[in-house]
Amino acid sequence: MSIRSSDIDAVDMVILPPVRDLGDGFSVRRALPSAHRRMVGPFIFFDQMGEAVFNSGEGLDVRPHPHIGLATVTYLLEGEILHRDSVGSVQSIRPGEVNWMTAGSGIVHSERTSDENRAKGGKLFGLQTWVALPTRHEETDPGFSHHKADEIPAIEDAGTRLTLIAGRSDGLVSPVKTYSDMVYADIALLDGARYQLKAEHVERAIYVVAGTVEVIGQSGGFATGELVVFKPGAEIVLRAKGGARLMLLGGEPLPEKRNIYWNFVSSSADRIEQAKADWQAQRFARVPDESEFIPLPA
């Protein structure tokens, strides 16, 4: 993973996440964590999934695996994923909907293509992020919530549409339950449309899903696949060149350092070791009707 410089005053760094091929025609771009930036606000993991194209009979098969100390947020732009977890949730997620899974003291889940969609084939394109939980909530009971697209607030003006996935921003508050101050939004801009990045949150970044945006009054811009981290307090106006899709993420940084190993996040290194031992010994709760699992990596 590399970074590039920017002449734009408000920019702290621009991260260029590499594409990782996971096999079977499925790839991800992992923007967080990186060697250059571990977190943005409470966000400690940011993956772009796809864009993948599955033929008939093909699909996504992420076997059951565990998490602690975080919440996963799944948001799709195309396609569908069937989520199952150890608290008994069975939920399909489609574009514009939000899956928020609180791992807390420990949860196990799988992510697959349903039999119906596997028979048809199709595209899969979306974002998965992890939000580290505040220390007082790291061992909270695991849980899962699903929000349909019409529950997620949005505003539209002059060719710019902002959909607030979680947190608060631009006068909107998402119904998704969060555990710390944060923002996570999907911003779609038509050619020439603008979005003013405000200093509502201490740490903020945008991930360019598609297209290119420039900064009004300054030379330079940002292209597809770049994670742009801004300086605290900076305010700028972005303008799309030919249309663009952005994800806005950030919030209040957590005061304690977070340890991360595989799918485990915690403020305690000992807690990570305990989770590793628990998974190896299969002491986590199981996903009903699933017998497969992903082993602890070496």
Buried (B, 14 or more C-beta within 10 A) or exposed (E): BEBEEBEBEBBBBBBBBEEEEEEEEBBBBBBBBBEBBEBBBBBBBBBBBBBBBBEEEBBBEBBBBBBBBBBBBBBBBBBBBBBBBBBEBEBBBEEBBBBBBBBBBBBBBBBBBBEEBBEEBBEBBBBBBBBBBBBEBBBBEBBBBBBEEEEBBBEEEEBBBBBBBBBBBBEBEBEBEBBBBBBBBBBBBEEEBBBEBEEBBBBBBBBBBBBBBBBEEBEEBBBBBBBBBBBEEBEBEBBBBEBBBBBBBBBBBBEEEBBBBBBBBBBBEEBBBBBBEBBEEEEBBEBEEBEEBBEBEE
